[in-house]
Amino acid sequence: MNINPEIISLIDEIRGDKTHGASQLARQAVGVLKLAAEHSQADSASEFLLELKTVGERLMSARPAMAPIFNIVSRFLGALSQLSVNVGLEAIKRLAISKADELANDSLQAIAQIVNHGAKLITDGDRIMTHSYSSTVMAVLKEAFAKHKHIEIIATRSGPGRTGERIAQELGRSRLPVTFIDDAAMGLYIAVASKVMVGADRVCADGDIINGIGTYQLALAAERAGIPFYVLCETLKFDLRLKSGEVDLEEKEPSEIVEPGALPPGVRVKNPYFDITPLELVTGVVTENGLLTPRQVIDYMEKQSAKG
């Protein structure tokens, strides 16, 4: 199956993206499917469906640690699989485009609900530490600040991908008071924070959280300091398929950590982009359905699994 080079390029952009959050990339992925549908040169309904399935499979494999990409693409392909080719090519195209828009809008609506729930957790005078760029966390912090809450943000550098720089730039432009620190300073600055808010790339079947590398250390520091640790994410990120130990944590180029040739031959350089935070270190997960305790996260997973 030949895929439009433009579509392949867009998939590669998602694969190599180092700055955007998982929800944004999921909506971007379904946007790629919409574009593939709009520009398809398929001559029949069956050929069209095969083309979109091929594009979908490539998208799902592009970022294996990001559950919402897999989930949103699966929902899209699942909806199309219910269609009969007898409906006709043009009708299926329209339905595919409509479904892509619906899924993207559903995600945006979920984020809006999380913003409402999350902002209520923030009180006047809070100093909030965050790590690893999350568009959902950014929206919550801006909403709280817009409601005239006097808050301060401590943003970490956030690993080799340095997404923390984007956090500082974005919040700084919105005039929020931001202190930018290196990841190594987490333990020092956690003592002056009142709570931690991070996003997630996946909530695993066992409830553990996959997020940008360094999140686990921050959760440990927060627990030691007795500070609430909140994860903000839509249920699109809940993954019933895999437990935390089964997830591909996506290693990137060693050159992001150290220049080639700077170390003696034989020294292995590892550059994982994600780590695993045990659910027991999480105070609560804020979803579009509200704040879930760790026990409620497990209950949610079990109920969804029972539905099949």
Secondary structure, DSSP 8 states (H G I E B T S, - for coil): ----HHHHHHHHHHHH--SS-HHHHHHHHHHHHHHHHHT---SSHHHHHHHHHHHHHHHHHH-TT-HHHHHHHHHHHHHHHTS-GGG-HHHHHHHHHHHHHHHHHHHHHHHHHHHHHHHTT--TT-EEEE-S--HHHHHHHHHHHHTT---EEEEE--TTTTHHHHHHHHHHHTT--EEEE-GGGHHHHGGG-SEEEE--SEE-TTS-EEEETTHHHHHHHHHHHT--EEEE--GGGB-SS--GGGS---B--GGGTS-TTSS-TT-----BSEEEE-GGG-SEEEETTEEE-HHHHHHHHHHHHHH-
